[in-house]
């Protein structure tokens, strides 16, 4: 009630057809009834209907999983970009989009630095932009700082509350060894091996 949610109308929990979501829904219903006294019904929706509900904004809260295929912040922020095919939340922010674009390809920011700083409302990135002109290390700095600014903007402009961070690693295909020595020095590859070994 303090959050502006009318508990008399908040009675339905919709979820997609993905296996396991019905179990999660049942647990949520039990928890809501026990902790806040809300009687909740549930309904399975097609994935298309769930996406339409999210894009319309006609919901109080949503629980979702963002899967990144690599251990990189970009993989978790990109699905919130308005041009991403997986962006189903209905949230659109041009400054966030420009920051994610710069993380994907720093050249987009370097082609029009003043426009980039104006669009992103992030004047603190000027130093990273200047460094990016000098070469690879500078571009990596710009990428890191653009991702950090995108995450900060996301958390200040949109009501997203991280609940849990899950990490898993899978090896696909015909894996016959640990790869070349250069691959072992790649932190992402070593991280994946470490997770598999755990």
ABEGO torsion letter per residue (X at the ends): XAAGBBAAABABBBBBABBGAAAAAAAAAAAAAAAAGBBBBBBBBBAAAAAAAAAAGBBABBBBBBBBABBBAAAAAAAABAABAABAAGBBBAAAAAAAAAAABAAAAAABAAAAAAAAGBAAAAAAAAAAAAEAAAAAAAAAAAAAAAAAAAAAABBBBBABBBBBBBBBEBBABAEBAAAAABAAAAAAAAAAAX
